[in-house]
């Protein structure tokens, strides 16, 4: 009858609507799970990146040329001995932590790089928050817009303090050894214990 047909039609419509809602809920849940997995993967990659920076003593930075806003990775803050919550990251603030005797040389290298739109590399000293002197190797380059104008500068900071201090200590030991040897009124030599007694130093 007509009523039965109407009822059957409404029942079919309700089933289709219910099926559609279940499918939409399934898609939403699937998307949510996929987003959670992506967030977990991103967080894990960030942790690995942070750990790699700590092991290598290598941090990175970016500078927005228009706003002057400077971004430092956590490792750069560690290298400079600064607290991200207490340091207003700007290029001018960064220069305050560059050793006074190296500041002009750094600015000159950076300005030349900006003018020529070329990468730069420079080793210089820094003054950490506690007053200690550190040594870093800095590299930078620039991103250009469609008109060839610089929109952002970015680069890395490598902490080489331990290496430099070790080299300086080794050099002092060599100088002391050389001074000691040259002050002895005898012949001092060093040779290999081989068939020819190969002479290394006299």
C-alpha positions in Angstrom: 0.0 0.0 0.0 1.0 3.7 -0.2 1.7 3.8 3.6 3.9 0.8 3.4 5.8 2.3 0.5 6.2 5.6 2.4 7.5 3.7 5.5 9.9 1.7 3.4 11.2 4.9 1.7 11.7 6.6 5.1 13.4 3.5 6.5 15.8 3.4 3.5 16.5 7.1 3.8 17.2 6.7 7.6 19.5 3.8 6.8 21.3 5.8 4.2 21.6 8.8 6.4 22.8 6.7 9.3 25.4 5.0 7.0 26.6 8.4 5.8 27.0 9.7 9.4 28.9 6.5 10.3 31.2 7.0 7.3 31.8 10.6 8.2 32.5 9.7 11.8 34.9 7.0 10.5 36.7 9.5 8.2 36.9 12.1 11.1 38.4 9.5 13.5 40.8 8.3 10.8 41.9 11.9 10.1 42.3 12.5 13.9 44.4 9.4 14.3 46.5 10.3 11.3 47.0 13.8 12.7 48.0 12.4 16.1 50.5 10.1 14.4 51.9 12.9 12.4 52.3 15.1 15.5 54.0 12.3 17.4 56.4 11.7 14.4 57.1 15.5 14.2 57.8 15.7 18.0 60.1 12.7 17.7 62.0 14.2 14.8 62.3 17.5 16.7 63.7 15.6 19.7 66.2 13.8 17.4 67.2 17.1 15.8 67.7 18.7 19.2 69.8 15.8 20.4 71.9 15.9 17.2 72.5 19.6 17.7 73.6 19.0 21.3 76.0 16.2 20.2 77.5 18.2 17.3 77.4 21.5 19.3 75.7 23.0 16.2 72.8 25.3 16.3 70.9 27.3 13.6 69.3 30.7 13.3 67.1 32.7 11.0 66.8 36.5 10.7 63.7 38.2 9.2 65.3 41.1 7.3 62.1 43.2 7.3 61.2 42.9 11.0 64.7 42.3 12.4 63.3 39.3 14.3 66.0 36.8 15.1 65.2 33.1 15.8 67.7 30.9 17.6 67.5 27.1 18.0 67.9 25.8 21.6 71.5 24.8 20.9 72.4 28.4 20.0 71.0 29.6 23.3 73.1 26.9 25.0 76.3 27.9 23.2 75.8 31.5 24.3 74.8 30.5 27.8 71.5 32.5 27.5 68.0 31.8 28.7 65.4 31.9 25.8 62.9 33.5 28.3 65.3 36.3 29.2 66.9 37.1 25.9 65.2 39.3 23.3 66.5 37.7 20.1 67.5 40.5 17.7 70.5 41.1 15.6 71.6 44.0 17.8 71.2 41.9 20.9 73.3 39.2 19.3 76.1 41.6 18.5 76.3 42.5 22.2 77.4 39.0 22.9 80.1 39.0 20.2 83.6 39.8 21.5 84.2 43.5 21.1 87.5 42.9 19.1 85.6 40.7 16.6 82.4 42.7 16.3 83.4 45.0 13.5 84.9 42.1 11.5 81.7 40.1 11.8 79.5 43.1 10.9 81.7 43.8 7.9 81.5 40.1 6.7 77.7 40.1 7.2 77.1 43.4 5.4 79.3 42.4 2.5 77.4 39.2 2.3 74.1 41.1 2.2 75.4 43.5 -0.4 76.6 40.8 -2.7 73.9 38.4 -1.8 76.4 35.6 -1.2 77.1 33.2 1.6 79.7 34.0 4.3 81.7 32.0 6.8 83.5 33.4 9.8 85.2 32.3 13.0 84.9 34.6 15.9 84.7 34.9 19.7 81.6 35.3 21.8 81.1 36.4 25.4 78.7 34.1 27.2 76.3 35.3 29.8 78.6 34.3 32.6 81.5 36.3 31.1 83.3 33.3 29.7 84.9 33.6 26.2 83.7 31.1 23.6 84.8 30.3 20.1 82.4 29.7 17.2 82.4 29.1 13.5 79.4 30.8 11.8 78.0 30.3 8.4 75.2 32.2 6.8 73.3 32.6 3.5 70.2 34.5 2.3 66.8 33.7 0.8 65.7 35.9 -2.1 62.2 36.8 -3.2 61.0 36.8 -6.9 62.5 40.3 -7.3 65.9 39.1 -6.1 65.7 41.0 -2.8 66.7 39.3 0.5 63.8 38.4 2.7 65.5 36.2 5.2 69.0 35.3 6.3 69.7 31.9 7.9 72.8 30.1 9.1 74.5 27.9 11.6 76.7 28.4 14.7 79.2 25.7 15.5 80.8 25.7 19.0 84.5 25.0 18.6 85.6 26.3 22.0 86.9 22.9 23.3 88.9 22.4 20.1 90.4 25.9 20.2 91.3 25.7 23.8 92.9 22.3 23.2 94.9 23.7 20.3 96.0 26.7 22.4 97.1 24.4 25.3 99.0 22.2 22.8 100.7 25.2 21.3 101.8 26.4 24.8 103.2 23.0 25.6 105.1 22.9 22.3 106.5 26.4 23.0 107.6 25.3 26.5 109.2 22.1 25.1 111.0 24.0 22.4 112.2 26.6 25.0 113.4 23.8 27.3 115.2 21.9 24.6 116.9 25.0 23.2 118.2 25.9 26.7 120.0 22.6 27.2 123.7 22.9 26.3 123.7 19.4 24.7 122.6 17.8 21.5 119.0 16.7 21.8 117.5 14.4 19.2 114.6 12.1 18.6 114.6 9.1 16.2 112.7 6.1 15.2 113.8 2.7 16.3 114.0 1.2 12.8 116.8 -0.2 10.6 118.0 3.3 9.6 117.4 5.0 13.0 115.4 7.6 11.1 115.9 11.0 12.6 112.8 12.9 13.6 114.2 15.9 15.4 117.6 17.4 16.2 
